Amino acid sequence: MNLDYTDDQKAFRDEVRAFLDANLPERLTEKGRGTRALTKADHEEWHAILNEKGWLAGNWPKDFGGAGFDAVQRHILEMEMTRAGAPRIVPFGVAMLGPVLQKFGSKAQQDHYLPRILNGDDWWCQGYSEPGAGSDLASLRCEAVRDGDHYVVNGQKTWTTLGQYANMIFCLVRTSKEGKPQEGISFLLIDMDTPGIEVRPIVLIDGSAEVNEVWFSDVHVPVENLVGEENKGWTYAKYLLTHERTNIAGVGFASAGLDSLKRIARAETDGDRKLIENPHFAARVARIEIDLMAMATTNLRVVSAAAAGQAPGAESSMLKVKGTIIRQEINALTRTAVGPYAMPFQSEAVEGANEAPIGPDYAAKATGAYLNNRKLSIYGGSNEVQRTIIAKTMLEL
């Protein structure tokens, strides 16, 4: 296995860098790296720029309107975008639902929804987790009962990221209580404007409200919004989660975070010397960098295998576990590096409290990022669950 880029891949990397230099609005990178959070309009603007170039859906085949990039090209695009400070591509439509519809959806669903994901007509959110059914997703209780040409949905979803922006939600719902819990789950596409849906924001410890509760009370969903077969949703969910877990590893985000940490350590002082010259601090940075290099190599192995037509297996769980740990370590060390400027100066009940422009610009988001990214080891399947998957798969337990 050759982990070096070919000449064609290097040429593509140069093309991506040139495109970002020419088309990535500086105010978006400044906003994302500074004291202000990106808005829905900011994400939509960047999505539109990428879509015009044909790069928004790099993971989609050209037949479905995507770029048709291979695994290595997608890796290069992700790495270069994060290094340039571009807003992330919001994953729910492009990276999560899109591949599911392409593999399991009907022709009518593909023709209707896929173009709308690309042109921004639909903003999707994910309805998986419930109170008592997060990592143990098979325990979900949100119920969909067939009534003629509709399913009637009742129940609750929680931790619905960016649900306040969404006009559509893809949901796992219980359509049968017979047999194993996994065998009675279906995959539904639901319009968020349907009567009976209520979205309630959840204020997080960092003062933001990016996640929500979503309540369903006698919500009527057309039967044609069922993806694939009834009671086969667990299969579709596993397909989606395998790709989500690889993405959660966030090699690009970790690399950008490490670069930022080094810049901060060169700017901050420890007595009469730069913080980066403190042997204890420098050793902690070096350990993170070594772990990140090892994870990046593993990620390239998975990318190389995917380019050869192999589906990710336990490796995606390995990347999810190690990637989330590394990103959390970077957040923690960044918070340490900025010292007292990492303190939340206002009440967490005040919107934008931890974005107060106190101290250096690079310190503004240290605490918010640290607190928000505690979730990384939980969502997409907790790290404890991933370790079990790894043990069962690799050790054949």
Buried (B, 14 or more C-beta within 10 A) or exposed (E): EEEEBEEEBEEBBEEBBEBBEEEBBEEBBEBBBBBBBBEEEBBBBBBBBBBEEBBBBBBBEEEBBBBBBBBBBBBBBBBBBBBBBBBBBBBBBBBBBBBBBBEBBEEEBBEBBBEBBBEBEBBBBBBBBBEEBBBEBBEBBBBBEEEEEBBBBBBBBBBBBBBBBBEBBBBBBBBBEEEEBBBBBBBBBBBBEBEBBEBBBBEBEBBBEBBBBBBBEEBBBBEEBBBBEBBBBBBBBEBBBBBBBBBBBBBBBBBBBBEBBBEBBEBBBBEEEBBBBBEEBBEBBEEBBEBBEEBBEBBBBBBBBBBEEEEBBBBBBBBBBBBBBBBBBBBBBBBBBBBEBBBBEBEBEEEEBBBEEEBEEBBBBBBBBBBBBBBBBBBBBBBEBBEBBBEEBEEEE
